[in-house]
Amino acid sequence: MVSAKSNSLNRYIGRKFKSVFLIFLFLTSFIILDINTVDYGIEGCEKKGIAENEIYNSTDVTFIAFGDSQHWDSTNHQNDFQVEALNHFDELLSWKDAGYEELGDISDIRGVIMAGDITQNGRDGRVFSNNEYGEFTERYGLCGNKELKYPIYEGYGNHDYYEWSDIFYRIPQDHPVIDSVAIRNEYRSNLTNMAPGMDGHYSWEWDNIHFIQLNLAPSDIVPTYEEGGFRNPHNALTFMKNDLDKHVVGTNKKVVLIAHYGPWEWREWDETQITNLCEVIEDYRPYIISYIHGHSHSTKVYDWCDITIFNSGSPYHDDEIHSSYNEDFRGRFTLFRIMENETNDLKLIAIDISWSSDNYQEGDISSLDLQMKEWKGFPYQENITR
């Protein structure tokens, strides 16, 4: 015969079990809902796939690059200013403002390159976490379909790996922002190659300029962090070599590399890997002309491994929100033009474009104080022999 005390205990245990089960179902429903409703910013964009290789008789490519949109609560507004500047700078500035009066107005911008750190914490909004990735797609879209009017060719950086302190990212070891790059790749224009699975690397061409987006770093070395897959570069260096062999070697194309990390040590990105990258670049010396990176929230031109490196700027400008290493505390991006010169070789021009929100008035683009400044090697010009 079961005692009243035993019945009471069983009922208590049953209620506790039901409560725990209901909480589990409730939280699971949020995880499933969030996973199924991620907005990748592809609405209005068409699937493109891999484009056919074309040979161009002339080259004249204008594009923009920057790094570190790095969305979270405190920086979303900084990206509002950045998008406003990207969309309208050519209404107030011309090549003349950088000393190239003969080039006239700025026009035919092919797209915007973003060199890593899409978000601050790799969050996609699941289980009450902030939807940092949604803030990115809302502003930058993919094919000129959101607030930014140009196509964007983004990569992931060190901040885009899952938020390891949050169990809803750590337990499944999900990297939703890392994966997003691969998911969006088939909607990009002019692609020549895509890495397998969720690696996310890709290449594309504008005229005879071949661009390779290598995301975090041009490395194959997986760091030995406790968190699974944390800062895995996903065989980026192997992708780069295979891509060059298949699409560039034996042609008259020139190559621009893009990665989040620049060629200087940072935690898992060590001198051995950087030296290895230089050795690979030397094997493809006639083709590779420059390397664009982000990560440092600063802007400058410098040389490394006998190629030109562009630290391409960032919307980060307010030192009270997050460290800015541009001493004038201005948001930035870089304007590039690669074109034929008088000898039928190529001329690369890079211009620093900066803005300030100090006196900004909504709807008045002139109040962003857009400038083409002389700044740490900018404006830059280089003649490139074909």
WOGILIN-V232874 format. One line per field, one symbol per residue. ss: DSSP state (@ for helix, = for strand, . for the rest). phi: phi as a letter, one per 40 degrees, with the letter a starting at -180 (. if undefined). burial: + if it has 24 or more other ideal C-beta (glycine too) atoms within 12 Angstrom, else -. Layout:
ss: ???
phi: ???
burial: ???
This chain:
ss: ...@@@@@@@@@@@@@@@@@@@@@@@@@@@@@@@@@.......................=======....=....@@@@@@@@@@@@@@@@@..@@@@..@@@.....======....=......@@@...@@@@@@@@@..=.......====...@@@......@@@@.....@@@@@@@@@@.....====.......=====..=====......................@@@@@@@@@@@@......======......=..=.@@@@@@@@@@@@@....======.....======..======..................==========.....==========.....=..=@@@@..==..=..=.=====..
phi: .ccccccccccccccccccccccdccccccccccccbcccgcdgbbcbgccccbbbcababbabaabgcfcadcbdcccccccdcccbdccbbbddcbgbdccgccafccibcbcggcbcbgcbgcfgccccccccccccfabgcbcccbcbbcbcbccccdcccbccbcccfcbccdccccccdccccgcbabccfbcgcababbfcbbbbcbgdacabccccccccgcfccffcccddccccccbbdgbbcbbbcbaccccacafccbccccccccccdccbdcbcbaababgcfaaababafgbcbbccgaccaccccadbbcccfbcaabbbabacbccgcbbbbbbcbbabcdbcbdgbccccfcabbcafgccbbacbcc
burial: ------------------------------+--+---+++++--+-------------++++++++++++++--++++++++++++++++-++-+-++-+--+--+--+++++++++++++++++++-++++++++++++++++++++++++++++++++++++-+-+++--+++++++++++++-+++++++++--++++++++++++++++++++++++-+---+-+++++++++-++++++--++--++++++++++++++-+-++---++-+++-++--+--++++++++++++++++-++-+++++++++++---++-+++-+++++++++++++-----++++++++++++-------+--++++++-++++++++-+--
